[in-house]
């Protein structure tokens, strides 16, 4: 899935429900990515070196679309509700059972 264009700040009337759903997915993916990375960092005994610094830099670059998407979502009203429905349907389509949906919800929706 292509991340939404988070560099521009559209008027609420410019976004479709699908685009709002994409914004939700972007925020969710960033949250899941950050949670997984923090979990790995906590479990690591690696000393500070250039490798973890490079990893943090890449992580920061990968997370940047999340806050931008969250800011766009905060500016919406009616489209937000329609986008929520689209996003929920999309995520439910990826996981069939209640257990699978729970895993998707808590993992941020990304596969390892």
C-alpha positions as CSV (number, residue, x, y, z in Angstrom):
1,X,0.0,0.0,0.0
2,X,1.3,3.5,-0.9
3,X,1.3,5.9,2.0
4,X,-0.8,8.9,1.6
5,X,0.7,12.2,0.6
6,X,1.3,13.7,4.1
7,X,3.3,16.7,2.8
8,X,0.2,18.6,1.8
9,X,-2.6,19.7,4.2
10,X,-5.8,19.3,2.2
11,X,-9.2,20.8,3.0
12,X,-11.4,18.3,4.7
13,X,-13.7,18.2,1.6
14,X,-10.7,17.1,-0.6
15,X,-10.2,13.6,1.0
16,X,-12.3,10.6,0.2
17,X,-13.2,8.0,2.8
18,X,-10.5,5.7,1.3
19,X,-7.9,8.4,1.7
20,X,-8.9,8.9,5.3
21,X,-8.7,5.1,5.8
22,X,-5.1,5.3,4.4
23,X,-4.2,8.0,6.9
24,X,-5.5,5.7,9.7
25,X,-3.4,2.9,8.3
26,X,-0.3,5.1,8.2
27,X,-0.7,6.1,11.8
28,X,-1.4,2.5,12.9
29,X,1.7,1.2,11.0
30,X,3.9,3.9,12.6
31,X,2.6,3.0,16.0
32,X,3.2,-0.7,15.4
33,X,6.7,-0.2,14.0
34,X,7.6,2.0,17.0
35,X,6.3,-0.5,19.5
36,X,8.2,-3.4,17.9
37,X,11.4,-1.4,17.8
38,X,11.1,-0.3,21.4
39,X,10.5,-3.9,22.4
40,X,13.7,-5.0,20.6
41,X,15.7,-2.1,22.1
42,X,14.6,-3.0,25.6
43,X,15.5,-6.6,25.1
44,X,19.0,-5.8,23.7
45,X,22.2,-5.6,25.6
46,X,24.1,-4.0,22.7
47,X,26.5,-1.2,23.5
48,X,26.1,2.2,21.9
49,X,27.8,2.1,18.5
50,X,27.2,3.5,15.0
51,X,24.9,0.6,14.1
52,X,22.1,1.4,16.6
53,X,22.4,5.1,15.8
54,X,21.9,4.3,12.1
55,X,19.0,2.1,13.1
56,X,17.4,4.9,15.1
57,X,17.9,7.3,12.2
58,X,16.2,4.9,9.8
59,X,13.4,4.4,12.3
60,X,12.9,8.1,12.6
61,X,12.6,8.4,8.8
62,X,10.1,5.6,8.7
63,X,8.0,7.1,11.4
64,X,7.7,10.6,9.9
65,X,4.6,9.9,7.9
66,X,2.7,8.9,11.1
67,X,2.6,12.3,12.9
68,X,1.8,14.0,9.6
69,X,-1.1,11.7,9.0
70,X,-2.3,12.1,12.6
71,X,-2.3,15.9,12.1
72,X,-4.4,15.5,8.9
73,X,-6.8,13.3,10.7
74,X,-7.1,15.9,13.5
75,X,-8.3,18.5,11.0
76,X,-11.2,16.3,9.7
77,X,-14.7,15.8,10.9
78,X,-17.4,13.9,8.9
79,X,-14.8,12.3,6.6
80,X,-13.1,11.0,9.7
81,X,-16.1,8.8,10.5
82,X,-16.4,7.5,6.9
83,X,-12.6,6.8,6.8
84,X,-12.8,4.9,10.1
85,X,-15.4,2.5,8.6
86,X,-13.2,2.0,5.5
87,X,-10.1,1.3,7.6
88,X,-12.0,-1.1,9.9
89,X,-13.4,-3.0,6.9
90,X,-9.9,-3.2,5.3
91,X,-8.3,-4.5,8.5
92,X,-11.1,-7.0,9.1
93,X,-10.6,-8.3,5.6
94,X,-7.0,-9.1,6.4
95,X,-7.8,-11.2,9.5
96,X,-10.7,-13.5,9.7
97,X,-11.1,-14.8,13.3
98,X,-11.5,-12.7,16.4
99,X,-8.0,-13.8,17.6
100,X,-6.5,-12.8,14.3
101,X,-8.2,-9.4,14.4
102,X,-7.0,-8.9,18.0
103,X,-3.4,-9.7,16.9
104,X,-3.7,-7.2,14.0
105,X,-5.1,-4.5,16.2
106,X,-2.4,-4.9,18.9
107,X,0.5,-5.4,16.5
108,X,-0.2,-2.3,14.5
109,X,-1.3,-4.3,11.5
110,X,2.1,-5.2,10.1
111,X,3.6,-8.6,9.6
112,X,7.0,-9.3,11.0
